[in-house]
C-alpha cells in the first residue's frame, strides 16, 4: 500500500490488481509487507501452465502456476515471500 493523503494505492497480491482506496475504508486490512520486504527477480521461463522466476538476491529459482498472461521471459519483477508462498508483484 502507498499512502497519499486520504487515499492509499493497494495491490492485491493474489491478482496483482491495483486499486485506490480511501484510508477511512481500509478498516481491518492486513498489511503483509513493506517495500523493503520485496526482492528483485526475473522471469526466466514462461509456459501456459508455469512461470519460472529467478530470485536475484538468493540466486534461487521458483516455479509457479501461470496465472498472469501479461508476463514475458526476461521481464524484471518484484517478488514477495509471505507465509511460504511466492507472489509476483
DSSP file (Angstrom, degrees, kcal/mol; ACC not computed):
  #  RESIDUE AA STRUCTURE BP1 BP2  ACC     N-H-->O    O-->H-N    N-H-->O    O-->H-N    TCO  KAPPA ALPHA  PHI   PSI    X-CA   Y-CA   Z-CA
    1    1 A X              0   0    0      0, 0.0     2,-0.5     0, 0.0     9,-0.2   0.000 360.0 360.0 360.0 142.0    0.0    0.0    0.0
    2    2 A X  E     -A    9   0A   0      7,-2.1     7,-2.7     2,-0.0     2,-0.4  -0.983 360.0-142.3-121.6 120.4    1.2    3.5   -0.8
    3    3 A X  E     +A    8   0A   0     -2,-0.5     5,-0.2     5,-0.2     2,-0.2  -0.664  24.4 170.2 -86.7 133.9   -0.4    6.3    1.3
    4    4 A X  E >   -A    7   0A   0      3,-3.0     3,-1.1    -2,-0.4     2,-0.5  -0.635  61.2 -68.8-141.5  79.7   -1.2    9.5   -0.4
    5    5 A X  T 3  S-     0   0    0      1,-0.2    -1,-0.1    -2,-0.2    18,-0.0  -0.626 117.2  -5.9  76.6-119.6   -3.2   11.9    1.8
    6    6 A X  T 3  S+     0   0    0     -2,-0.5    17,-2.9    -3,-0.1    18,-0.4   0.428 129.9  60.0 -91.8   0.2   -6.7   10.5    2.3
    7    7 A X  E <   -AB   4  22A   0     -3,-1.1    -3,-3.0    15,-0.3     2,-0.4  -0.897  63.3-153.8-128.8 157.5   -6.3    7.6   -0.2
    8    8 A X  E     -AB   3  21A   0     13,-2.9    13,-2.8    -2,-0.3     2,-0.7  -0.981  17.0-132.8-129.3 142.6   -4.0    4.6   -0.5
    9    9 A X  E     -AB   2  20A   0     -7,-2.7    -7,-2.1    -2,-0.4     2,-0.3  -0.862  34.3-172.6 -92.2 119.5   -2.9    2.7   -3.5
   10   10 A X  E     - B   0  19A   0      9,-3.1     9,-2.5    -2,-0.7     2,-0.4  -0.866  14.4-156.3-117.4 147.3   -3.3   -1.0   -2.7
   11   11 A X  E     - B   0  18A   0     -2,-0.3     2,-0.6     7,-0.2     7,-0.2  -0.989  16.2-135.7-124.3 129.3   -2.3   -4.1   -4.6
   12   12 A X     >  -     0   0    0      5,-2.5     4,-2.5    -2,-0.4     5,-0.3  -0.729  14.1-152.4 -78.8 118.3   -3.9   -7.5   -4.2
   13   13 A X  T  4 S+     0   0    0     -2,-0.6    75,-0.3     1,-0.2    -1,-0.2   0.758  91.3  51.1 -68.9 -23.5   -1.0   -9.9   -4.1
   14   14 A X  T  4 S+     0   0    0      1,-0.1    -1,-0.2    73,-0.1    74,-0.1   0.897 124.9  23.6 -79.1 -41.1   -3.1  -12.8   -5.5
   15   15 A X  T  4 S-     0   0    0      2,-0.1    -2,-0.2    53,-0.0    -1,-0.1   0.593  92.5-134.4-101.3 -12.7   -4.5  -11.0   -8.5
   16   16 A X     <  +     0   0    0     -4,-2.5     2,-0.3     1,-0.2    -3,-0.1   0.585  56.8 143.1  66.7  13.1   -1.8   -8.3   -8.9
   17   17 A X        -     0   0    0     -5,-0.3    -5,-2.5     1,-0.0     2,-0.3  -0.649  41.4-143.8 -87.6 139.9   -4.6   -5.7   -9.4
   18   18 A X  E     +B   11   0A   0     -2,-0.3     2,-0.3    -7,-0.2    -7,-0.2  -0.743  20.1 176.5-101.6 150.6   -4.1   -2.2   -8.0
   19   19 A X  E     -B   10   0A   0     -9,-2.5    -9,-3.1    -2,-0.3     2,-0.5  -0.985  28.0-128.7-152.7 140.1   -6.9   -0.1   -6.5
   20   20 A X  E     -B    9   0A   0     -2,-0.3     2,-0.4   -11,-0.2   -11,-0.2  -0.807  32.7-177.7 -91.4 129.3   -7.2    3.2   -4.8
   21   21 A X  E     -B    8   0A   0    -13,-2.8   -13,-2.9    -2,-0.5     2,-0.2  -0.977  30.7-111.4-130.5 139.2   -9.0    3.1   -1.5
   22   22 A X  E >>  -B    7   0A   0     -2,-0.4     3,-1.8   -15,-0.2     4,-0.5  -0.479  26.9-128.2 -66.7 137.8   -9.9    5.8    0.9
   23   23 A X  H >> S+     0   0    0    -17,-2.9     3,-1.3     1,-0.3     4,-0.6   0.863 108.7  59.9 -56.3 -38.2   -7.9    5.5    4.2
   24   24 A X  H 34 S+     0   0    0    -18,-0.4    -1,-0.3     1,-0.3     3,-0.1   0.721 104.8  50.3 -64.7 -20.1  -11.1    5.6    6.2
   25   25 A X  H <4 S+     0   0    0     -3,-1.8    -1,-0.3     1,-0.2    -2,-0.2   0.497  86.5  84.8 -96.1  -5.3  -12.4    2.5    4.4
   26   26 A X  H X<  +     0   0    0     -3,-1.3     3,-1.5    -4,-0.5    -1,-0.2   0.916  59.4 152.8 -63.9 -42.7   -9.2    0.4    4.9
   27   27 A X  T 3< S+     0   0    0     -4,-0.6    -1,-0.2     1,-0.3    -2,-0.1  -0.281  71.0   1.0  56.8-117.0  -10.5   -0.7    8.4
   28   28 A X  T 3  S+     0   0    0     -3,-0.2    -1,-0.3    -2,-0.1    -2,-0.1   0.093  88.1 149.4 -94.7  22.2   -9.1   -4.1    9.3
   29   29 A X    <   -     0   0    0     -3,-1.5     2,-0.6     1,-0.1    -3,-0.0  -0.273  44.7-128.8 -57.4 141.5   -6.9   -4.5    6.2
   30   30 A X        -     0   0    0     -4,-0.0     2,-0.7     2,-0.0    -1,-0.1  -0.842   9.0-149.0 -99.4 120.9   -3.8   -6.5    6.9
   31   31 A X        +     0   0    0     -2,-0.6     3,-0.1     1,-0.2    -2,-0.0  -0.797  20.1 175.9 -85.7 116.9   -0.5   -5.1    5.8
   32   32 A X        +     0   0    0     -2,-0.7     2,-0.3     1,-0.2    -1,-0.2   0.605  58.3   8.8-101.4 -12.6    1.6   -8.1    5.0
   33   33 A X        -     0   0    0     49,-0.0     2,-0.3    47,-0.0    -1,-0.2  -0.994  56.2-142.4-161.1 160.7    4.7   -6.5    3.6
   34   34 A X    >   -     0   0    0     -2,-0.3     3,-2.3    -3,-0.1     4,-0.4  -0.775  44.6 -93.5-120.1 169.6    6.6   -3.2    3.1
   35   35 A X  G >  S+     0   0    0      1,-0.3     3,-1.5    -2,-0.3    -1,-0.0   0.841 123.9  59.3 -51.9 -38.5    8.7   -2.1    0.2
   36   36 A X  G 3  S+     0   0    0      1,-0.3    -1,-0.3     3,-0.0    -3,-0.0   0.662  96.2  63.5 -68.6 -15.5   11.9   -3.4    1.9
   37   37 A X  G <  S+     0   0    0     -3,-2.3    44,-0.5     2,-0.1    -1,-0.3   0.579  84.2  98.1 -83.3 -10.7   10.4   -6.9    2.0
   38   38 A X    <   -     0   0    0     -3,-1.5     2,-0.4    -4,-0.4    42,-0.2  -0.505  59.7-153.3 -82.7 148.6   10.4   -7.2   -1.8
   39   39 A X  E     -C   79   0B   0     40,-2.5    40,-3.2    -2,-0.2     2,-0.2  -0.926  19.2-115.2-119.5 143.0   13.1   -8.9   -3.7
   40   40 A X  E     +C   78   0B   0     -2,-0.4    16,-2.0    38,-0.2    17,-0.6  -0.549  44.6 164.5 -74.3 142.8   14.2   -8.3   -7.3
   41   41 A X  E     -CD  77  55B   0     36,-2.4    36,-2.4    14,-0.2     2,-0.3  -0.913  26.9-139.9-148.5 175.0   13.6  -11.2   -9.7
   42   42 A X  E     -CD  76  54B   0     12,-1.5    12,-2.7    -2,-0.3     2,-0.6  -0.998  23.8-118.4-142.8 140.8   13.5  -12.0  -13.3
   43   43 A X  E     + D   0  53B   0     32,-2.4    31,-3.7    -2,-0.3    10,-0.2  -0.704  32.7 175.8 -77.5 117.1   11.1  -14.3  -15.3
   44   44 A X  E     +     0   0B   0      8,-2.5     2,-0.3    -2,-0.6     9,-0.2   0.720  64.5   7.4 -97.1 -24.2   13.4  -17.0  -16.8
   45   45 A X  E     - D   0  52B   0      7,-1.3     7,-3.1    27,-0.1     2,-0.4  -0.979  59.8-170.2-157.1 143.6   10.8  -19.1  -18.5
   46   46 A X  E     + D   0  51B   0     -2,-0.3     2,-0.3     5,-0.2     5,-0.2  -0.995  11.3 163.6-140.7 134.5    7.1  -18.9  -19.2
   47   47 A X        -     0   0    0      3,-3.0    -2,-0.0    -2,-0.4    19,-0.0  -0.845  55.2 -93.1-134.8 171.7    4.6  -21.5  -20.5
   48   48 A X  S    S+     0   0    0     -2,-0.3    18,-0.1     1,-0.2     3,-0.1   0.809 126.1  30.9 -58.7 -27.3    0.8  -21.7  -20.4
   49   49 A X  S    S+     0   0    0      1,-0.1    17,-2.3    16,-0.1     2,-0.3   0.765 121.9  33.9-101.2 -29.9    1.0  -23.7  -17.2
   50   50 A X  E     - E   0  65B   0     15,-0.3    -3,-3.0    16,-0.1     2,-0.4  -0.906  49.5-157.3-135.0 154.9    4.1  -22.4  -15.4
   51   51 A X  E     -DE  46  64B   0     13,-2.6    13,-3.0    -2,-0.3     2,-0.5  -0.998  15.3-151.9-124.9 133.5    6.3  -19.4  -14.7
   52   52 A X  E     -DE  45  63B   0     -7,-3.1    -8,-2.5    -2,-0.4    -7,-1.3  -0.933  16.2-170.1-107.1 127.2    9.9  -19.9  -13.7
   53   53 A X  E     -DE  43  62B   0      9,-3.0     9,-3.0    -2,-0.5     2,-0.6  -0.950  14.4-148.1-122.2 133.9   11.3  -17.0  -11.6
   54   54 A X  E     -DE  42  61B   0    -12,-2.7   -12,-1.5    -2,-0.4     2,-0.7  -0.909  13.1-143.1-102.0 120.2   14.9  -16.4  -10.5
   55   55 A X  E  >> -DE  41  60B   0      5,-3.4     4,-1.7    -2,-0.6     5,-1.0  -0.740  10.9-160.5 -78.8 113.0   15.3  -14.6   -7.1
   56   56 A X  T  45S+     0   0    0    -16,-2.0    -1,-0.2    -2,-0.7   -15,-0.1   0.725  85.2  53.7 -73.6 -21.5   18.2  -12.3   -7.7
   57   57 A X  T  45S+     0   0    0    -17,-0.6    -1,-0.2     1,-0.1   -16,-0.1   0.924 124.1  23.8 -76.2 -45.7   19.0  -11.9   -4.0
   58   58 A X  T  45S-     0   0    0      2,-0.2    -2,-0.2     0, 0.0    -1,-0.1   0.503  97.4-130.2 -97.7  -6.3   19.2  -15.6   -3.2
   59   59 A X  T  <5 +     0   0    0     -4,-1.7     2,-0.4     1,-0.2    -3,-0.2   0.917  62.2 139.1  53.1  46.5   20.1  -16.8   -6.7
   60   60 A X  E   < -E   55   0B   0     -5,-1.0    -5,-3.4     2,-0.0     2,-0.4  -0.945  47.9-135.8-124.2 141.8   17.3  -19.4   -6.3
   61   61 A X  E     -E   54   0B   0     -2,-0.4     2,-0.4    -7,-0.2    -7,-0.2  -0.802  17.1-168.4-101.8 138.6   14.7  -20.5   -8.9
   62   62 A X  E     -E   53   0B   0     -9,-3.0    -9,-3.0    -2,-0.4     2,-0.5  -0.958  11.9-147.7-123.0 143.1   11.0  -20.9   -8.2
   63   63 A X  E     +E   52   0B   0     -2,-0.4     2,-0.3   -11,-0.2   -11,-0.2  -0.957  24.5 178.0-111.3 125.7    8.3  -22.5  -10.3
   64   64 A X  E     -E   51   0B   0    -13,-3.0   -13,-2.6    -2,-0.5     2,-0.2  -0.853  36.5 -94.6-124.4 156.4    4.8  -21.0  -10.0
   65   65 A X  E     -E   50   0B   0     -2,-0.3     2,-1.1   -15,-0.2   -15,-0.3  -0.489  44.8-115.2 -66.6 140.8    1.5  -21.6  -11.6
   66   66 A X        +     0   0    0    -17,-2.3    -1,-0.1     1,-0.2     3,-0.1  -0.696  57.8 144.0 -84.6 102.1    0.9  -19.3  -14.6
   67   67 A X        +     0   0    0     -2,-1.1     2,-0.6     1,-0.1    -1,-0.2   0.373  56.1  77.1-111.0  -1.9   -2.0  -17.1  -13.6
   68   68 A X    >   +     0   0    0     -3,-0.1     3,-0.8     1,-0.1    -1,-0.1  -0.912  48.8 179.2-119.3 106.5   -0.6  -13.9  -15.3
   69   69 A X  T 3  S+     0   0    0     -2,-0.6    -1,-0.1     1,-0.2    -3,-0.0   0.596  77.1  68.4 -80.9 -10.0   -0.8  -13.7  -19.1
   70   70 A X  T 3  S+     0   0    0      2,-0.0     2,-0.2     0, 0.0    -1,-0.2   0.399  78.8  98.6 -92.0   4.0    0.9  -10.3  -19.2
   71   71 A X    <   -     0   0    0     -3,-0.8     2,-0.3     4,-0.0   -25,-0.0  -0.620  53.2-163.2 -93.0 152.6    4.3  -11.5  -18.1
   72   72 A X    >   -     0   0    0     -2,-0.2     3,-2.0   -27,-0.0   -29,-0.3  -0.964  30.8 -94.1-133.8 149.7    7.2  -12.2  -20.5
   73   73 A X  T 3  S+     0   0    0     -2,-0.3   -29,-0.2     1,-0.3     3,-0.1  -0.377 113.5  27.2 -59.5 137.2   10.5  -14.1  -20.3
   74   74 A X  T 3  S+     0   0    0    -31,-3.7    -1,-0.3     1,-0.3     2,-0.2   0.281  87.9 138.5  91.3  -9.4   13.3  -11.7  -19.4
   75   75 A X    <   -     0   0    0     -3,-2.0   -32,-2.4   -32,-0.2     2,-0.3  -0.500  52.3-130.2 -72.7 133.5   11.0   -9.3  -17.6
   76   76 A X  E     +C   42   0B   0     -2,-0.2     2,-0.3   -34,-0.2   -34,-0.2  -0.678  37.7 168.9 -82.8 138.1   12.3   -7.9  -14.3
   77   77 A X  E     -C   41   0B   0    -36,-2.4   -36,-2.4    -2,-0.3     2,-0.4  -0.817  35.5-110.8-138.7 173.5    9.8   -8.2  -11.4
   78   78 A X  E     -C   40   0B   0     -2,-0.3    11,-3.0   -38,-0.2     2,-0.4  -0.929  29.9-153.3-109.4 140.9    9.4   -7.8   -7.7
   79   79 A X  E     -CF  39  88B   0    -40,-3.2   -40,-2.5    -2,-0.4     2,-0.5  -0.925   5.8-163.3-116.2 138.0    8.9  -10.9   -5.6
   80   80 A X  E     - F   0  87B   0      7,-2.6     7,-2.8    -2,-0.4     2,-0.6  -0.989   3.6-160.4-120.2 127.2    7.2  -11.1   -2.2
   81   81 A X  E     + F   0  86B   0     -2,-0.5     2,-0.4   -44,-0.5     5,-0.2  -0.935  22.4 163.4-105.9 122.0    7.7  -14.2    0.0
   82   82 A X  E >   - F   0  85B   0      3,-2.4     3,-1.4    -2,-0.6    -2,-0.1  -0.967  63.6 -16.3-145.5 124.0    4.9  -14.5    2.6
   83   83 A X  T 3  S-     0   0    0     -2,-0.4     3,-0.1     1,-0.3    -1,-0.1   0.905 127.0 -50.8  49.3  52.1    3.9  -17.5    4.7
   84   84 A X  T 3  S+     0   0    0      1,-0.2     2,-0.3    -3,-0.0    -1,-0.3   0.647 117.3 111.8  61.7  20.7    5.8  -19.9    2.5
   85   85 A X  E <   -F   82   0B   0     -3,-1.4    -3,-2.4     2,-0.0     2,-0.5  -0.901  59.3-139.4-118.5 152.7    4.2  -18.6   -0.7
   86   86 A X  E     -F   81   0B   0     -2,-0.3     2,-0.4    -5,-0.2    -5,-0.2  -0.939  17.8-170.3-112.5 130.4    5.8  -16.6   -3.5
   87   87 A X  E     -F   80   0B   0     -7,-2.8    -7,-2.6    -2,-0.5     2,-0.6  -0.960  16.0-142.5-121.4 139.0    4.0  -13.7   -5.1
   88   88 A X  E      F   79   0B   0     -2,-0.4    -9,-0.2   -75,-0.3    -2,-0.0  -0.885 360.0 360.0 -97.4 125.1    4.9  -11.8   -8.3
   89   89 A X              0   0    0    -11,-3.0   -10,-0.1    -2,-0.6    -1,-0.1   0.402 360.0 360.0-108.2 360.0    4.2   -8.1   -8.0
